[in-house]
Amino acid sequence: MAKSGAIWGDVWIDVNFVPFPEEGWNDMAVAFMAELLEATYSLQRSKNDNRRVHFFDGPFWVDLNMESAGKVSVTTGGGHQNLSSTIEPDQMMLDLKTSAKKIVGVCNQHGWADQGDVRRLASLCGLAG
């Protein structure tokens, strides 16, 4: 945890088994996961929308678009390699919640459960009471 309260750690997404921005990317992991989960929830509710989630470090982003076929299109940008794939919304949510719960667990082990982004992420992945 930085003096500012931000929690830094390794965070990236895999698009067709290719890591983006790169495997081991160090960023504000808790805040990024919370933003990605919120965008995915919003996308599922609207069923016809798109969302962009920026990594906090570097010029990288992830675009999420709900396609007419009911799948989520995931496209990366800002890097030298832009990736694209589609995924079922339920599978995407399951994958994100699984990763988010691991991050919350590690934060709790470090005694950071009361930090704002950790509480937000815990709530989004169903761990908050």
C-alpha positions in Angstrom: 0.0 0.0 0.0 1.4 3.4 -1.0 1.3 6.4 1.4 -1.6 7.7 -0.6 -3.6 4.6 0.4 -3.6 3.2 -3.2 -2.9 -0.6 -3.3 -0.5 -1.5 -6.0 0.0 -5.0 -7.3 0.2 -7.2 -10.4 -3.0 -6.9 -12.5 -3.7 -7.7 -16.2 -6.3 -9.3 -18.3 -6.0 -12.3 -20.6 -7.6 -12.0 -24.0 -7.5 -15.4 -25.8 -4.7 -16.4 -23.4 -2.6 -13.4 -24.2 -1.8 -11.1 -21.3 -2.6 -7.4 -21.6 -0.9 -4.9 -21.0 1.6 -7.7 -20.0 1.8 -10.5 -17.5 2.8 -9.1 -14.2 1.7 -5.5 -15.0 2.0 -3.5 -11.8 -0.9 -1.0 -11.3 -3.5 -0.1 -8.8 -4.9 -3.6 -8.8 -7.8 -3.2 -6.4 -9.1 0.0 -8.0 -8.7 -1.4 -11.5 -10.6 -4.6 -10.6 -13.4 -2.5 -9.0 -13.7 -0.4 -12.1 -13.8 -3.5 -14.4 -16.4 -5.2 -12.3 -18.6 -2.0 -12.1 -18.3 -1.7 -15.9 -19.3 -5.3 -16.4 -22.3 -5.0 -14.1 -23.4 -1.9 -15.9 -23.0 -3.6 -19.3 -25.1 -6.6 -18.1 -27.9 -4.3 -16.9 -28.1 -2.2 -20.0 -27.7 -5.0 -22.5 -26.9 -2.6 -25.3 -24.0 -0.4 -24.3 -20.2 -0.1 -24.1 -17.8 0.8 -21.4 -14.1 1.8 -21.4 -11.9 0.9 -18.4 -8.5 2.5 -18.1 -5.6 1.0 -16.3 -4.3 3.6 -13.9 -0.7 3.4 -15.0 0.2 3.7 -18.6 -1.9 4.5 -21.7 -3.8 1.2 -21.6 -7.5 0.5 -21.7 -10.1 -2.2 -22.1 -13.3 -1.6 -24.2 -16.3 -3.7 -23.3 -19.2 -3.8 -25.7 -22.5 -5.8 -25.5 -23.1 -7.4 -28.9 -26.5 -8.1 -30.3 -25.8 -11.8 -30.0 -25.6 -11.4 -26.2 -21.8 -11.7 -25.9 -19.4 -9.2 -24.6 -16.8 -8.0 -27.0 -13.5 -7.2 -25.2 -11.0 -5.0 -27.1 -7.7 -3.7 -25.7 -6.0 -0.4 -26.6 -3.2 1.9 -25.9 -0.5 -0.7 -26.4 1.6 -1.9 -29.3 -0.6 -5.0 -29.5 -4.3 -4.5 -29.5 -6.3 -7.7 -28.8 -10.0 -8.6 -29.3 -12.2 -11.4 -28.3 -15.8 -12.2 -27.2 -17.0 -13.9 -24.1 -20.3 -14.9 -22.5 -21.3 -12.2 -19.9 -21.9 -14.8 -17.2 -18.5 -16.4 -17.7 -16.8 -13.0 -17.7 -18.5 -12.1 -14.4 -17.5 -15.4 -12.9 -13.9 -14.9 -13.9 -13.8 -11.3 -12.6 -15.4 -12.2 -9.3 -13.1 -15.1 -8.8 -10.0 -12.9 -9.3 -11.6 -10.1 -7.2 -12.2 -12.4 -4.3 -8.5 -13.5 -4.4 -7.4 -9.9 -4.4 -9.7 -9.0 -1.4 -8.4 -12.1 0.5 -4.8 -10.9 0.1 -5.7 -7.4 1.1 -7.5 -8.7 4.2 -4.4 -10.8 5.1 -2.4 -7.5 5.0 -4.9 -5.8 7.3 -6.3 -3.5 4.6 -10.0 -4.6 4.8 -11.1 -1.1 5.8 -9.4 0.6 2.8 -12.0 2.2 0.5 -11.1 0.4 -2.7 -11.0 -2.9 -0.8 -14.4 -2.4 0.7 -15.8 -1.4 -2.7 -14.3 -4.5 -4.4 -15.5 -6.8 -1.6 -19.0 -5.4 -2.1 -18.9 -5.8 -5.9 -17.8 -9.5 -5.6 -20.3 -10.3 -2.9 -18.0 -10.5 0.1 -19.3 -7.4 2.0 -22.0 -7.9 4.6 
